Amino acid sequence: MLMKLSPILALLIVSVHGAANAAPDLPQVGDVHAPLTVMMPKIPDGGWFTSAELGAINTSGNTSGTSVTGKIDARHETSQWSHEFIASGYFKEDEYENEEGELQRTRSAERWATSAKASFKLLGDGRRAFVLGSHVNDKFGAYVRYSSLSVGYGSRWYTAPDKTLDVEIGPGYFNGKREYEDGTEEEEDGLTIRGAAQFRWQVSPSAFFAQTISVEKGTSNTHSVAETSLSTKINGSMQMKAGFSVRNDSSVPDDKKNTDTQTSLTMVYSF
């Protein structure tokens, strides 16, 4: 079984720990408030690193609508613990003309997600035991509400001057609610197993690629999330990020699709 943690996380649902190694010719970042490389900086003991991203698209003419996506990612490091807190949201409104010729707006997507993770640093670089809790409200998703708690072990499987690969696995418990087209609701809960991996690559001094995958398996559903992003440095604290995410559930109501995708272009500010 692979644990079914909440989707976002996606976004990301899924998590990265520690600083990936920068290429030898890149400046090393020792102070989190100093000018940043695209790669995650080294966070000193007791220090914080926070990034906030926001993207919006507004269309008019033959097709009218607005979509907004945002995320806040805060990380804290001590000599023995790493903490990560993530909050994200996405909504989309479409404008249409009703039978009377009046313009109406309808919400076609609305998702809010939060997660908190505490990792205890074990002996050896990149080895950690973690506790992860998450909650998702997704008005139009396979689960309109999904909460989970898991524990597990993570380690760094591969390290190169410009690349890293981290892997996690562990058991957990979830509670979710589905809503059907006829208005009925169904509660689900049970044990799950979660496996996750993240690949990070410093493509160039100003470009950074990341790929995360998580699979969560329970008795009634397998939930998978894959997120791909490419970030380009603008200045010391600003980046532009292009992202693509895929969410899949093996078991969904008849009026829902198994797979949701999202393409985004956001500005990221780090401090």
C-alpha positions in Angstrom: 0.0 0.0 0.0 1.1 3.5 -0.7 -0.3 6.3 1.5 -3.0 8.6 0.3 -2.1 12.0 1.6 -4.0 15.0 0.5 -3.5 16.3 -3.1 -1.7 19.5 -3.0 0.5 19.5 -2.5 0.6 18.4 -4.1 2.1 20.6 -4.2 1.8 19.4 -3.4 1.3 17.2 -1.0 5.1 16.3 -1.2 8.1 17.7 0.5 11.8 18.5 0.2 14.3 18.7 3.0 17.7 20.3 3.3 19.7 22.3 0.8 20.7 20.7 -2.5 24.4 21.2 -3.5 25.1 24.1 -5.8 27.4 23.8 -8.7 31.0 24.5 -7.8 31.1 27.8 -9.8 28.0 29.2 -8.1 28.3 31.5 -5.0 27.5 29.7 -1.8 24.7 31.1 0.3 25.4 31.0 4.1 23.0 33.8 5.1 19.3 33.2 4.3 18.9 36.9 3.9 21.8 37.3 1.5 21.2 37.3 -2.3 19.8 34.0 -3.4 20.6 31.5 -6.0 17.8 29.6 -7.6 18.8 26.5 -5.6 17.4 26.3 -2.0 19.9 28.2 0.2 21.6 26.6 3.3 19.5 27.7 6.3 21.5 28.3 9.5 20.4 26.7 12.8 17.5 28.6 14.1 16.9 30.4 10.8 13.9 30.7 8.5 13.5 30.6 4.8 10.1 31.6 3.3 8.9 31.9 -0.3 5.6 33.3 -1.6 4.4 32.8 -5.1 1.4 34.2 -7.0 0.0 33.9 -10.5 -3.2 35.2 -12.1 -4.8 34.9 -15.6 -7.6 37.1 -16.8 -9.3 36.5 -20.2 -11.9 38.5 -22.1 -13.5 38.5 -25.5 -15.0 35.3 -26.8 -13.9 33.5 -23.6 -14.0 35.4 -20.3 -12.7 34.3 -16.9 -10.2 34.7 -14.1 -7.9 32.1 -12.4 -5.6 32.7 -9.5 -3.0 30.4 -7.8 -0.8 31.1 -4.8 1.5 29.4 -2.4 3.5 30.1 0.8 6.3 27.8 1.8 8.0 28.4 5.2 11.0 26.3 6.5 12.8 26.4 9.8 16.0 24.6 10.7 17.6 23.7 14.1 20.5 21.4 14.8 18.2 18.4 15.1 14.9 19.3 13.5 13.6 20.6 10.2 10.1 22.1 10.0 8.1 22.9 6.9 4.7 24.7 6.6 2.9 25.1 3.3 -0.4 26.8 2.4 -1.7 27.0 -1.2 -4.8 27.9 -3.0 -6.3 27.9 -6.5 -9.6 29.1 -7.9 -11.1 29.8 -11.3 -14.2 31.7 -12.3 -15.8 31.6 -15.8 -18.1 34.2 -17.3 -21.0 33.2 -19.5 -24.2 34.6 -20.9 -27.5 33.1 -19.6 -30.7 32.5 -21.5 -31.8 36.1 -20.9 -28.6 37.4 -22.3 -27.2 38.5 -18.9 -23.6 37.9 -18.0 -23.1 35.5 -15.1 -20.0 34.2 -13.3 -19.6 30.7 -12.0 -16.8 29.1 -9.9 -15.4 26.2 -11.8 -12.4 25.4 -9.5 -11.6 26.0 -5.8 -8.9 24.3 -3.9 -7.2 25.1 -0.5 -4.5 23.0 1.0 -2.3 23.2 4.1 0.4 20.9 5.5 2.9 20.8 8.3 6.0 18.6 8.5 8.5 17.9 11.3 11.7 15.9 10.4 14.2 14.6 12.9 17.7 14.5 11.6 19.2 11.0 12.0 22.8 10.0 11.8 24.1 10.4 8.3 23.6 13.2 5.8 20.1 13.4 4.4 18.5 10.7 6.7 15.4 11.7 8.5 12.4 10.5 10.4 9.3 12.6 9.8 5.7 13.3 10.9 3.5 14.9 8.2 -0.1 16.3 8.6 -2.2 17.8 5.8 -5.7 19.0 5.0 -7.3 19.8 1.6 -10.6 21.3 0.7 -11.4 20.8 -3.0 -14.9 21.9 -4.0 -14.7 20.2 -7.4 -12.3 17.3 -6.7 -12.8 13.6 -6.2 -12.7 14.3 -2.4 -14.2 17.6 -1.3 -12.3 17.2 2.0 -9.2 15.1 2.7 -7.2 15.0 5.9 -4.2 12.8 6.7 -1.5 12.1 9.2 1.6 10.0 8.5 5.0 9.1 9.8 8.0 7.7 7.9 11.6 7.7 6.9 13.4 9.7 4.2 16.9 9.6 2.8 19.0 11.2 0.0 19.6 8.5 -2.6 21.7 10.5 -5.0 23.9 13.6 -4.6 25.9 15.3 -7.4 27.4 18.9 -7.6 24.2 20.0 -9.4 21.6 17.3 -8.7 19.9 15.5 -5.8 17.3 12.8 -5.3 15.3 12.4 -2.1 13.0 9.5 -1.3 10.4 9.0 1.5 8.2 6.1 2.6 5.9 5.5 5.5 2.4 4.5 6.8 -0.4 6.8 7.8 -4.2 7.4 8.3 -6.7 9.4 6.3 -10.2 10.7 6.6 -12.0 12.1 3.5 -15.5 13.1 2.2 -17.0 12.6 -1.3 -20.0 14.4 -2.7 -22.0 12.9 -5.5 -24.1 14.5 -8.2 -27.4 13.7 -6.5 -26.2 15.6 -3.4 -25.4 12.5 -1.2 -22.2 12.4 0.8 -19.9 9.6 1.8 -17.2 9.5 4.5 -14.1 7.4 4.1 -11.2 6.6 6.4 -8.5 4.0 6.9 -4.8 3.2 6.8 -2.6 4.1 3.9 1.0 3.9 2.8 2.8 6.8 1.1 5.9 6.8 -1.1 7.4 10.0 -2.5 10.4 11.2 -4.4 11.9 14.6 -5.4 14.5 15.3 -8.0 16.3 18.7 -8.0 18.6 19.9 -10.7 20.5 23.2 -11.0 20.3 23.5 -14.8 22.4 26.7 -14.9 23.4 29.5 -12.6 20.0 31.1 -13.2 17.7 28.1 -13.8 16.5 25.4 -11.5 14.3 22.3 -12.3 12.3 20.2 -9.8 10.2 17.1 -10.2 8.2 15.6 -7.3 6.1 12.5 -7.3 4.0 11.0 -4.4 1.7 8.0 -4.4 -0.7 7.2 -1.6 -2.5 3.9 -1.5 -5.4 3.0 0.7 -7.9 0.2 0.7 -10.4 2.0 -1.6 -8.3 4.4 -3.7 -4.8 5.2 -4.9 -4.0 8.9 -5.1 -1.0 10.1 -7.1 0.5 13.6 -7.6 3.2 14.6 -9.9 4.5 18.2 -10.1 7.1 19.6 -12.5 8.6 23.1 -12.3 11.3 25.2 -13.9 12.4 28.4 -12.1 14.4 31.3 -13.6 16.2 33.8 -11.4 15.2 37.5 -12.0 17.2 39.1 -9.2 18.4 38.4 -5.7 15.0 37.5 -4.3 12.6 37.2 -7.3 12.1 34.2 -9.6 9.7 33.3 -12.4 8.3 29.8 -12.1 6.6 27.7 -14.8 4.8 24.6 -13.3 2.7 21.7 -14.4 0.9 19.3 -12.0 -1.1 16.1 -12.4 -3.4 14.6 -9.8 -5.0 11.2 -10.3 -7.4 9.1 -8.2 -8.1 5.5 -9.1 -11.6 5.6 -7.6 -13.9 8.6 -8.3 -17.7 9.3 -8.4 -19.3 8.7 -11.8 -19.6 12.5 -12.5 -15.8 13.1 -11.8 -12.7 12.5 -13.9 -9.8 10.4 -12.6 -7.2 13.0 -13.6 -6.8 16.8 -13.0 -4.0 18.8 -14.5 -2.9 22.4 -13.8 -0.4 24.6 -15.7 0.8 27.8 -14.0 3.2 30.7 -14.4 3.9 32.5 -11.2 6.2 35.0 -9.6 8.1 33.8 -6.5 9.5 36.1 -3.8 11.9 34.6 -1.3 12.9 36.1 2.1 
